[in-house]
Amino acid sequence: MQLKGKRVLVVGLGKSGLAAALFLRERGAQVTVSDVRSAQALAKEIPMLLDHGIAVETGGHGVLTFRRQDLIVVSPGVPLDTPELVNSRALGLPILGELELAARFIQGHILAITGSNGKTTATTLCGEIFSRAGNKTIVGGNIGVPVISLAEQTTPDSWSVLEVSSFQLDTTEDFHPQIAVILNITPDHLDRHHTFENYVAAKAKIFRNVGPTDKVVLNADDDVTHRLAAGTPHPVQVFWFSRRKAVRQGAFVHDGVIVFKGSELGAAKPVMPVAEIGLKGAHNLENVLAAVCATRLAGIEAEIIRAAVKDFRAVEHRLEYIATVGGVEYFNDSKATNVDAAAKALASFGDGKTPTVHLILGGKDKDSDYTELRQLLKERAVAVYTIGSAAEKIERQLAGDAKLISCATLEVAVARAGDAAKPGEVVLLAPACSSFDQFENYEHRGRVFKDLVRGRAGATP
């Protein structure tokens, strides 16, 4: 892809946009960045961009700014129905996402993982397995490291293990992973995609370009991913993972042991006992099964996979144990940014007979339906502590299903939950919402939660 001398506009100056702008400039493009945020809000980024000869437009998008370009690169966080992008598309201007741009420069093999929940855990685990096997491994994507910033590190024999979101997949054209994994699909980001069907279609783009020698890995226990199998390109090889039943080919649990079956006619061979997994929750068993399937398909031996999984611990902000204070355990699942993720976190505690969880819910609503938590709350939650702009909606939808305590902020919620919880109970941050009403991102929210918990620990004799 020739970039030298091309006029390129980067829309959105998050991590991906900044990395894309610098990448493009290094290859001789005339780069402009445009962001709706103010110059003051972008005070840290602007000097570096200007030093690299990149023009900066802040406080909104200019119509002429878009029309004067040879190429437009869109950051994942920018909605594709932004008026300026709609107009640019109508004029025939080429528009690429950061992932698609990166894919045109990546060498070697790609393992791409998507899903509504579990992406980061599964991606990180796969990266650990590949590294332990001695492969040159690059891990990035929606996990926090822009793919475009990793492209130069790839070689013909490297493996790029990428977490990819629906936002990133929405703008792909030629993106071609050799192994494509969909962990699960439940309603999420409906404020962006508008309908669940649109969201599913975006996820399905992960296997749009796979061929007969590539592999698609799907969750046999998830109704939506199961239906997607019919839409995979023919004659692509589809493999499955399941914690509930045997599958034709793929990874599943048999008599307490994870096994892998490499073909429909082959025998299922043991990989590791389920009891050796150090991660909490049934959803993490699914993540491990997906990782086992994907890495076995990449040719990694079962012994290496077993050793890597045994040593693997929870990723930060994903059902992460923080501390025990006064006999009360605190867990940070700030990455639970949708209802299904919050439900899986909640289901990881207790036996469903005696409620033990003090659950912190809320943040910025994503057009979610919190009534889906009703039964779990009755079984598992002592109380729900609501925060953020979604609090009123959450309280309205869950009235009568749980003890609801309005807290407004995370600080108040941690204090009230910690004071109310008894020894043997759990305080769980699993917000079921995005963080952007009160925090920079879910990582920021998780760090604040951990600081508050550690503050309580320090104050306890």
N, C-alpha and C positions, 0 to 999 in steps of 0.2 A: 504494500500500500504506500503510494507516494504522497508524502506530506510537505516536502520542501516547497516553500513559496505559497502554499495553499492558505486561504483565509478561513480560519476555523473559530467558531464560537462555542464556548463551553458554558452551558446553562446550569447554574447551581454550583455553589462553591463550598460543598461539604468536603469530606475526606476524598471521595472519588473525583469530584470536580477539580479539586486542587491538584491531585495526582495526575489527572488527565491533561490539565493545562500545562504542567511542567513537562510531561512526556512529549506532548505535541510541539512545544517550543524547542525542546532539545533536538527535535528532528526537522527543524527549519520552518515550521508553520508560523504564520502570522496570527497570533492567538489573542482573542478577546474573551473575557469572562463576564457574565451577566448574572446578577443575583438580586432578588427582591429586598434583601436585607440592607440596612443602612451602612454607610461607610464606617460609622462608629462601631457597629456590630462586627464588622470585618476588619477591624483595626490591626489584628495580628497577622492576617494573611496579605493584606494589600501591599505593604512595603516589599515583601519577598517577590510578589508577582511583578511589581514595577521594576524591581532589580533585574528580573529576567526578561524584561522587554515585553511583558504581557499587559495589554490594555484592560482596564477594569471599569465596569458599569455597575453601579449600585442603586438601591432604592427603587428598582423596577426594571422592566424590559422595554427597550426602545424598538419600535417597529422597524426602523431603518437599520438598526444594529443587526437584526436577524436577516434582512434581505440582502445585505452586503457580503454574505458568506458563501464559501464553496462547500462547507460542511458544518453541520451542527452536532455537537456531542452533548448528550443529556445526562445529567447526574441521576442516580436512581430515585432520589427524593423528590424530583420535579414531576408533577402530574403531566401526562402526555396530552391532556385536554386543555392545557394552558393555551389561551387564545393565540399567543405569538407562535407557538409550535403548530397549532392547527392551521394557521395562515401559511406558515412556512411549508408545511406538508402539501397544502393546496397549490403552492407555487412550484412544487417539484424539487425543493431543496433536500438533499440527502440528510437524514437524521439517524444518528447511531447512539446507542447507549454506551456507557463506559465499559461494560463487560464485552460487548460486541467489538468495540475498538481494540480491547486487549486481546481478544481471541484471534485477531488477525496478525498478531505478532508473537503469540505463544508457540513455542516449539515443544515437541514431545507429546506425552499422553496426558489426557485430562479425565479426572474423576470428578463429576459435578453432583452435588447433593442439594436437594431442595425439599420443601415440606412446610407445613404450617408450624410444626413444633419439632424440636430436637436437632435442627440443622447444625447448630454450632457444636453440640456434643458429638454427633456422628462425624462431622468433618474433622474435628480435633483428634478424635480417636483414630480415624483412618490415617491421618497424618502421622500419628505416633507409630502406627503399625508399619507404614511404608518406611519410615525412618529406621525403625528397628530392623527391618529386613535389609537395610543397606542401600536403599534406593535414594537417588537425589530427589528430594521432596520439597515442593513449594506449597505452602498452605495459605489461603487467603480468600478474598471475596467479601461477602456480607458479614463475615466473621470479624471484620474490623480493619483488614488490610486490603486496600483497593487492588483489584486484579491487575490493573494497568501498571502499578508500581512494581509488580513481580515479573512482568513479561521479559525483561532483560535477563533475569536470572535463569530462565528456562533453557534447556538444551535438548537435543534430539532424544536423549535417553531419560529425561526427567519426568516425574509425575507431578502435575499440578492438581492438588486436592482443593476444590473450590466449593464454598458455600454460596449458593446463588438464590436470590429472592425473586418473588414474583415481579417486583419492580424492575430488577435487572433483566429477567427473562423477557419481559414485555417488549424490550427494544432490541432483541436479538434477531439476526437474520441467518448468519452462517455459523454461529456458535455450535461446535461439534465435539461433545465429550465422547470418549471411547467407552466409559461406563457412566450411565446416568441413573441416579437414585431419586425416587420420590418416597419420602418417609410416611407421609400422611397428608390429607387435605381436609381441613375443617374451616368454617367461615372465619375470615380474617381480612383486614384491610378493605372492608366493603365501602368505607368512606372514600377510598381511592379507585377501586375497581367497579363500584356501583352495584354489581350483581355478583352472586356466587359463581354463576356460569363464566363470567369474564375472568374471575380469579382462577378458576380451574383451568381455563384455556391458557392463561399466562403460565401456570405451572407446567402444563403439558408441552410447552415449547422447549423444555429441556431435552426432549428426545426427537424433536422435529427433524434433525439432520443425521440421526444415527443410521448406520448401514448394517449389512448382514454380518460383519465381523465384530460389531459393537454389542454391548450388553445394556439392557434396561433392568433395573432392580426395583420391584414394587412391593408394597405392603399387602399381603394376602388377607389381613384382618381389617383393612380399611375399605369400606364400600366404594368410595370415590376412586381411589387408586386402582382398585380391582376393575372398575368399569373402564379406566383409561387404557387397560391392556389392549382392548379392541381397537384403539386408535393409534397404536404404535406402528411405525412404517414396516411393511412386509419386505423381507422375511426376518426382521430383527429378532434377536434372542431375548426372551423375557424370563427373568429369574425372580423368585419370590422369597420373602422372609415372613415367618409367622411364629408367634409365641403360643398359639392356640391349636395348631393342627399341622400335620405333615403336608409338604408341598411337592409338586411334581419335580421341580428342580430349584435349588436354592438352600436357604438356611432355616432350620426350625428346631424346636425343642422336643426331645424324645427321652422320657424317663429321667428328667432332670439334667440332661446333657444337651448342649448345643451341637447339632450335627449339620454337615453340609453335603448336599447332593449335587454333583456337577453336571448331571444330565438326567433326563427322564428314565433312562435305562440303567443308570449307574447306581451304585450302592451309597447309602448315606453313611458318611464317615465322621467319627467324633472329632470335635474341636476343643471343647472345654466344658466342665460342669457349670451350670448356672450359678451354683453357690460361690464360685470364685469371682463373680462380678462384684466390684466394690461400689457400684452406683446404686442409689436408692430409687425405688419405684418401678412399676411395670413398664412405663414408657421408656425407661432407660434400658430395659431388656430388649425392647424393640430396636433402640439405637444400636445396641451391640450386635444384634442379629443382622441388621442392615450392613454394619461395618464388616462383620464376618463374611457375609455374602460378597460384598464388593471387593474385599481384599483377596479372598480366595479366587475370585474370578480374574484378579490381576496376577495370580500365580504365586501368592505368598503362602508359605507353608503354615499348617495349623499350629505347630509348636510356637512359631514366632507370634502368631495372632494371640494365642492363649497367654503368653508371657506379657504382651503389651496390654491386653485387657485387664489382667490381674493387677498390674501396677497403675492403671488409669484411675484418676480420681475426678470428682465433679469439676466442671469448668466454672470459672468465676461467674456469679450471678445466675447459675442454673442449679436450683435446689442445693445451694451451697451452705453447708453447716458453718455457722459463725462462732457460737459460744453457748455455754450453758451458764445461766445466771440465776442463782437461787433455785436451782433444780428445774428451771424452764429452758428448753432448747430453742434457739433462734436460727431460722433458715432464710436465706436470701434467694428468692427466685424472681428477681427483678426482670429477667428475660421472659417471664410469663406475661406477654403483652397481649394475649387474647384469651377468650373464655375457655377454650379447650385446654390450653396450657395451664391455666389456673386450676382447672378441674383435675388434671393429671397430677399436679403438685399436691392438691388437697387429698386426693385418693392415696397418696403415698404414706399417709399418717393414720394410725389407729386401725381398728378392726371393723369400723362401720357400726359398732354397737354403742360405744361410749364416746361422745364428742371430746376431742382433746386439743383442737386447733383454734387459736386466735388468729383470724385471717385478716390481713390488710389488703383491701381492694380499692382500686380507683386510679385516676389519672386522666388522660385525654381519651374520650370515647372514640371508638372506631366503628360506630354504627353496630355495636354488638348487642346480643340478646343474653342478658345476665340471668334470665329465668332458667337457663340450662344448668345453672349451678344449684337449683333448689334442693333436689334430693340429696346431693352430696353435702350440702350445708346442714341439712337436718341430721345426717348421719355422723358428720365429722367435726362441725364447727361449734365451738362454745359461743363465739361472737364474731361479728364482722365489723371492722373498723374502716370507715369510708374516708377517702381523701380525694382531692383534686376536683376538676371540673365535671367529672362523670358521677360524682357522689350522689347528687340528687336523683339521677336516673337509676343508679344502682339501688338506692333505698326504695324508690318507687316500685321497681320490678321485684325486689326481694322481700318486701314487707310481709311479715307473717311467717317467713321461712327461716329466719334467723334473728338473733338479737343484734340489732343494728346500732352502731355508735358513731355519730358524725364527728369527725376529727379535723377535717379541712386539710391539715398538713401531715406529712410523714412523721415529723418530730412529735406531734401530739399523739398520733396513732401508736407509735412505739412506746411512749410513756404510759398511755392508758392500757394498752394490751399487756405490757410488762407488769404493771401494777395489779392487773386483774388475774393474770395467769397463775396457776398453782403448780407446785413441783410435779413433774411428770407430764406437763402439758407443753404445747409448742406455740411459738409466735412465728407466723409464716408471712413473709411478703411475697404475694403472688398476685399482682395488681389487676390482671386481665385487661389492661389498658396500656396505651403508649404513655410515654413520660413527658411529652413535650409541653404540657401545661405549666409544669413547675421545675423541670429539670432539662439539662442539655440532651440527654439520651438515657437509655435504660442503665448504662454503666454508671452514669453519674448518680442516678437514683439508688442503685445498689450500693455504691460507695458511701453515700449519705446514710443509708440504712445501717451498714456495717459500723460506721463511726458512732452512730447513736447507740447501737448494741454494745459496742466496746466501752462507750461512756458509762453505760449502766453497769457493765462488768467491773469497771474501775471504781465505781461508787459503792460496790457491794463488798462488805467486809469479808 
